[in-house]
Every structure is written in C-alpha cells, then in structure tokens.
Amino acid sequence: MTGARILLIDDEEEMRRSSAQALELFDLAVETYSSAEPVLERVGYAFDGVVVSDIRMPGMDGMTLLQHIREVDPEIPVILVTGHADVQLAVSAMRAGVYDFLEKPFTAQHLAVIIRRAMDRRSLVLENRRLRAVAGKRDDIEARLPGRTQVMVDLRYRLRAIGATDADTLIIGDTGAGKEVVARALHDVSARANKPFIAINCAALPENLIESELFGHEAGAFPGALRPRYGKFEHGRGGTILLDEIGSMPFDLQAKFLRVLQERVITRLGSNEPVPLDVRFIATSKVDLGAEVAAGRFRPDLFYRLNVATLHVPSLAQRRADVPLLFLQLVREAAARYGRSDADVPPSVITDVAGRSWPGNVRELRNAADRFVLGLDMAAESASPEAGPQRLADRVAAYERGLIASALAAHGGSLKPVYEQLGVSRKTLYEKMQKYGLDKSLGYSVLSEDI
C-alpha cells in the first residue's frame, strides 16, 4: 500500500498530527487538512485514495463534505469520525453512502485496517473502469455525460481527444448544460488527474481583491496584508485551473491573464520575482465571446489564445431524444443520494418529461428528478413561464414519443416486448423511433432476440 493517498481532515491540530503520524507507521501516505473545502479540489473520478474526515467541524462539516464528494464520484470511499456517541448520525451517514463510521477514541491499527480495505475497494473500482474502457464498453465519460444523440457522441469524442493533451480549452454552453462537468472530465482524463482542480468563478470574485485572490501577495503589499499568501493560480500548480464564466473577468485584468497564458509565470502583488506556473487552464462561457470581442468587452488576443481547443456543450433542446434516458439516470442518482430505494418512474412521468422544454437544461432536469424522488410536485420547479400553449398535434406527438421512450427504458432496450406492449408492428415502431429521434438501446445493451 506504499504511496496510497489518504486525505485526513480534522480541525483539531493535535488529533490531526497524531493520527497522521500513526498511519504513516502503517506505511500509509497521508495528506492532512484543517478544513474540508480544500479537499474538494483534490478528489475526482480518477482519485485513487480514501477520505477520512471528522464530522463536527466549523465551516463545511463531514456530512456536507460527503455529499459533495458523492456528487463528484459516489464510489470514492469516505470514512467519517466523530467524538460524539450519536447513533442517529451514524445511521444518516450510512444512508448517505459513507464507507465506514468511527467513534473517537479509536486505535490507529483499527483505522489502518479500514483504510486498507477501502483502498482495495477503490483500486478494484478504478481497474474495472479501465477494463470496461479497454473493452469498448460504457466508460466513465459516457457515465458522466450520457446521451445517444450525435451531438453527445461528438462531444465525448472531442473531450477524450483534447483531454489526452495539455492544451488550454474553452468550453461554450448555456447555463445548466454541464460545462463544469465537462471541465472536470477533461481534468480527470488528463495526466494531471491526481493534481488539484481549482474552480474560480470570475463573476463572483470581489473586484478590489481579485488580483490578490488570483496572483497572491507578499506581506505589506497592501493594508491588511500581514503575511505572504499564495493565490489560486499558485495553489493549482501541477493541476487544472477552471475559470468559470471568463467573460465576466474585468477588462484590465484580461491583459494580465493573457500574459500568464503566454508565459506561464505569475508575479505576486508586492513582488518583482516571477513564479513559474505549471497548470492547464480551462475557461467556460455562456455568452458568445466573439460577440463580446466585437462589443469591446473582451480582448481579441485573449479570445484567440483561448479559442484553440473548444468544446460546445449542447443544450437539452439540441438533444431532446436524450431527455428520458437522462431523467431516469438522474432519478437513480437522486434515490441513492437521499437514501431511497430506486423509484419507479411511471410512463406518464416520462411522457411529461419528454414533452417539456427545459430552459435550465440538465440543472433544471436534475432538480425535477430530485423533486420526483422526494415526492414533490415537479411542475413547481420546472414549468417554464415563457412556454406558450402547444398545438394539439405537438401535444399528441410529445405524448406518443414519451410512451415509446418510457417503454424502451422499461424493457431495457429490447424491442419485441415494446412493440407488443404498444400494439404496433415492428416496422411501425422503427419508423416512429426514427421520427422522434429515439435510439433503440436508450443506453442499454440490445438483447439477442432483437437481432
């Protein structure tokens, strides 16, 4: 187990240090953290370690950390530790998907045994994923970016090709379409997968502190700068920096960022010493940066420098045939996240979902799936106030399409029971599937009786 990565989080310095030293005696490599937030920059689909966290901490607690990690990859082992005898908390943690639960005080040997078992499980998960990819089966990228429409097939192909390089990349897509998911996937298929992934929301950075946040500063660089501080760029050394909504970056800062892109060096505020920077930059935008350049709000040289490798994330309106399959997957994920047994989705719900417009894209569809699993009214979350009344023909077509999609999903992509259930011929079913852009597998393997 030499070299195994354990991320240990505890806000008590003495407990953190003693636990790390004890685990190192068992030949386990440990990285320690006093808070949970930085750990989210260290985990991803390719993460080959285990997370051990105290539950009760200021800021982000262990249960919240667990939820965020499961959103990144539900198969990352998380071990939670508490100093409070709380049976209900342990039950909640188990339902939320924690790998194991420990009560203080515990022996280092006991923790080491649990960690080794968790590491073996994680190694098996990663190996199985690798073998599936080698065998040409549904791999991690398809699991994270599902869809059988051509635009999604093309996106996954380009992502794998660009991800294998170290090229800076621009990701374009509507709000909620999944730009950050694509960015994380790019990081996880790259050689930087085990290094930090730092996400920076350009629209949320305070304008008076933005340079300090990105570039860092030396002591005395400005009033209140009592000690040196790494900026986010330096913090991501060796890994990937995501600049979310780069179109919101102030115009005067764009010139400084362009220099970073070109020269791969930064200079902290209050210093004249250049610091080499080994990172990959990924930028996202929901607006047309070309139009922003024409309007004088975005530097053309920065746009052309970023626009070498570009990925376009399609909206749900551009891949409507994927909506039923995607909704079913989101329902399964929500059921696992909320500790519910797999919720059966009736055909009427699939019909409703398939017939709606989703202006909020995958984010809005995920909210609807969450509400369905929780037994709430989906309409309250996803009804579009801009949507006008549909023509009767459109409503009938949407209903028919939804019925076919839900039957395909219910029968795992096997066509014979579908056309028998719907009372149509095989030829008619094929014609309607072609008309509505439905893939016969809907993400499942086609059974031999269909051949």
N, C-alpha and C positions, 0 to 999 in steps of 0.2 A: 504493500500500500504506500510505499515511498512516493512522495510527490502528490498524494491526494490532496484536494483543496477543500478545506473546511473554513467556512465563513462564520466566525463566532461573534455574536452581538450581545453585549451586556453593558448597561450604563454604570455599573459598579466597577471601578478600576481594579480593585484588589481581586474580585471574583474573576474578572476577565483575564488578568495576568496569570493567576494561579491555574485556571482551567487550561489556558493555552500551554503553559509550561508542562502541566501534567500530560496533556495529549501529545506533546512533542516527544515525551519519553516513550510513548507507544508508537513512535515513528510515523506520526501524522502531521502533515504540514498545515499550519493554522494561520489565518489572517484575522486580526481582531478589529472590532469596531465598537465605538461607544454609543452609536445610534444606528437606527435601521435604514435611514434614507440612502446612504452611500451604497448599501448592499444591492439595491435595485439596479445600480449601474454595472454590477459585476455578474449578474445572472442573465442567462439567455438560453435559447434552445440547445446550444452546444455546451452549456455549462456542465463540467464533469465532476462536480463536487457535491457537498452537503451544506445546508444552512442550519446552524444551531443558534437559537435566539431566546433570550429572556422574554417573558410575556409582558410584564408590567414595567414599562419604560416611559419616560417623558417623550413627547413628540409622537412619532409613529410607534405603536405598541406591536407586540409579536403577532397578535391575531390579524391586525391590518397588514403587516408585512406578509404573512402567509397568504392572504387574499391576493395581494399584488403579485406575488411570485407565481401563484397558480394561474393568474391571467397571462403571465409570460410563458410558462410551461408547467402544467399541472403534475408532471412526473418528476419534478425536482424534489428530492427528499428534504423536508423541513422538520427539525426536531425542536420542540418548544419546551422551555424550562420555566418553572415558577417557584417562588418561595412560599406560596400560599396553598394550603390544602383546600382546593376548590374542585370538587367532583364535577359540578356543572360546567365549569370552564374546560375541564378535560374532555367531557362529552362533546361540547361545542367544537373544540379543536379537532377531535376525531372526525366529527361530521364534516368539518370544513376541509378535510383532506390532509391533516398533519401526518407525518410519517410515524412519529412517536412523541410521547409526552413524559417529561421527567419532573419530579418534585425535589427541590432542594431540602436537605443536603443529599448529594449523590456522590458515588465514588467515581474517580476518573476511569477506572477499569470498566465500570458499567457503561459509562458514556462512550468509551472507546469501542466496546463491543457493538453498541447500537450504531455508531458511525460506520464501522467496517461493514456491517450488514447493509446499511443504507447505501454505501459506496458500491457494494457488489450489485445491488439492485439498479443503481444509476448506470453503472457500466453495462449491464445487460440491456437496459432500455436504449442506450446510445448505440450499442452493437446491433440490436435488432433494427433500429432505424437505418443504420448504414447498410445492412444486408438487404433491406427492402428497397433501398435506393439502387443498389447494385443490380438487384433482380428486376428493376424497371417497374416496381410497384409503387403505390401511392406513398410519396415520401413526405418529409417534414414540410417542405414548401407548399405542397398541394394541401396538406392538412391545415396549414395556416392561411392559405389563400385559395380556398376551394372554389370550384366552378368548372363547368364543361364547355362554356361558351368560348369562341375563338379568341376573344379579347383577353380572357383569363389565361388560356393556354399560351398565348403570345407573351403575356406579362411574366409568367413563370419562367418561360424560356429565356427571356432577356435578363431576368433577375439572376438566374443561375450563371449566365454568361458574364454579366457585369460583376456579380459577387465574387467570382474567382479572381478578379483583377483587384488592383488597389486604386482604381480610378475614382475621383470625386464624382458625385452623382447628384442630379437634380430630379426630384420626384414631383410630378404635377398631378393634381386631382382635386375633386370637390371636397367640401367639408364632410367628414364622416365616412369617406370612401375607403380609408385604411392606409393612409400614407405612412403613418408611423409603424404600422405592422410590416409594410414593405421595407422600411428603413431597417428595422430590427432584423428582418430576414436577410437583408444584404450583409449586415454585420455578422450574422451567425453562420453564413456560408463562406465567409472570408477567412483568411489566415489570422485575422485579428479577433476571432470569435471569443477567445479566452481573456481578452483585454477589456478595459472599460468601454461602455456605451453611454455617452453623455448627451442627454437631450436638453436643448436650450430653446425655450420659447421666445423668439425675438420680439414678439408683440407684448410680452409680459415683463421684460427687463426694465427696471427703473432708469429713466434717461440720464439722471445725474450720477448713476453708479455703473452704467453699462460697460464702460471701458475697464473699470476695476474688476467687475464680475467676469469679464472675458479674458483679460490680459493679466490680471493680478496686479499687486502693487508692493512697493518697498515701504518700510517703516518711515513715517514722516512725509509720504508722498502727498498727502492732503490732511486737513484737520480731522482727527479721529483715527487715522491710520497708525495705530500704536505698534504694530508688528507686521512683518512681511506676510504676504498671503498669496498662495497660488490662485490663478484664475482658472476658469472652467476649461480653457484650451489646454493649459498645462496639466490639469488634473486628468485629462483624457489621453495622455501620452501613451503611444503604442496601440490605442484603440480607435474608436469611431466617434466623431462629433456630429450630432444631428442638429442642424439649425432649422427649427420648425418655423414656418411662415417667414422666410427670409425677406420677402417683400416688405415686411414691417420694419426692417433694420433701418435706423436713421441714415440719411444720405451721406453725412460726413463720416460716419463710421464705415460705410461701404468701401471707401478708399483704403482704410487701414486693414480691413479684412481681405481686400484684394491682394495686398502685399503679403499677408500671411499665406494666402493660397499659392502665390507665385514663388515665394522664397522659403516657406516652411520655417519661419522664425517668428518669435514674438519679442516684444520689449515691455517689461512690466512698467507700470506708472512709477515715476520717480527714479528710473534706472536708465542707463545708456547701454547696458550689456544685452546683446541679443541672446535669446534662449532657443536652441534648436527644437523643432516641434515635429515629432513623428506621429501624425494622425491621418485618418481618412475623413474627409468632410462629405456629409450628405445634407442636402438642403431640400426643403419641401415648400410648395407654394400652392395656394388655392386660386390665385389670380394669374392671369396671363402676364408673365414678366416681360414679354415682348411689348405688350401694350403699355406696361409701366415704364419701359425704356422710352417709348415714343412720347409718353406724357412727361418725361423728365424727372420721374420719381425713382428711377433705378438706373444705376450706372451701366452703360452698354458694355464696357470692358469686363465688368464683373459677370454680367449675364452671359457673355460669350465664353468666359472662362468656366462657368458652371455648366453650360449647355453642351458639353462634350458627350457625356453619357446621361441620357434622360429616360426616365420611366414614366409612363402615363397610367395612372390607376383609374380604371373605368368606374363610372357611377353605376348604381343599380339599374338606372334607366337604360344603360348601354348593355346590360346583361340580364334582362328580365327572366330569361329561362333558368338562371341560377337561383332565383329567389326562393322557390320551395325547398330545394336541397339545402341552401344556406340557412334558412329558417329552422329546418329540422336539426341541423348541426348546432346552431345557437341554442336551441331548446335543450339539447343533450348537455351542452356545456353549462347552461344555467342550472339545470337539475343537479349536476354534480357540484356546482359551486354553492348551491343553497341546501345541499344535503337531502334532496328529494329523490324519490325513485323516479326512473325515467318516465316522463309524462307522455302519455299517448296523445298524439295530435290528430283530432278528427278531420275527415276530408273537408268539412265545412270551413275549418280554420285555414287549411291550406288554400282553399279556394279564395277565401277572403284576402289572405296574404298575397297570393299571386296576382290578384286583381287590383291591388292598391298601388299608387305611386308612392315612392319613398324618397322625398326630397332630402331627408337627413342621411340617406344611404345606409351603410352597414351599421353605423352607430344607432340610427333610429330603429332598424330592424332588430338589433340586439336588445334595445330597450323593450321592444314589443315581445321578444322571446322571454325576457326576464319577467315581464308582467304576466305573460301566459302561465309560466311555471309557478308564479306566486298567486295565481288565481285572481288576478286583477283584470280590469277591462282594457284590452289592448287599444281600443279606439281612443281612449283618453290620451294616449301617448303618441299615436301615430297618424291620427286623422290630419289631413292637410287642409288648412283653411282656404288655401288658394284653389283647391281642386273643385272644378265646377261639376254640374250634373253630367253623367255619362249617357251616351245614346244607348238605346235598348240593345242594339247589335253588339256594342262594345261590352256591355254587361253580360250578355249571353256568352260571348267569346271568352271573357275572363272566367266565367263560371265553368265553361267546358274545359278550358285549359287547366284550371285548378283541380278539377275532378281527375283529369288524366295524370297530372303531376303527382297528386296525392296517392293515386292507385299505383303508379310506378314506384313511389317511395315505399308504400306499404308492402309491396311484393318484392322488394329488393332488386328491382330492375328486370325481373322475369316477365316476359311479355304475354305468355299464354294465359296465366290467371288474370292479367289485366284486361285483355280483350274479352275474355269470358265474363268477367265481373261487369264490364261496361256494356256487354251485349252488342258488340260490334265485331266486324270481321278483322282479321289480322291486317289486311290491306288498308282498311279504313283507319285503323289505329296508326299505322305508319304514316298515312297521309296527314292525319291531324297532328301527329308529333312533329312532322316536318313543317306544317303550317304555323305551329306555335313555338317552334324553335326548341323543342324538348329533346334531350339526349336520352336514348333508351336505357343507359345504365344509371343515370342520375347519381353517379358516384359509386355505384355498386358493381360487382362483377356480374356479367351476364351468364346465366346458367346454361348448361349444355343443352337443355330441352329447347332453348331458343335458337339454336344453331341449325 
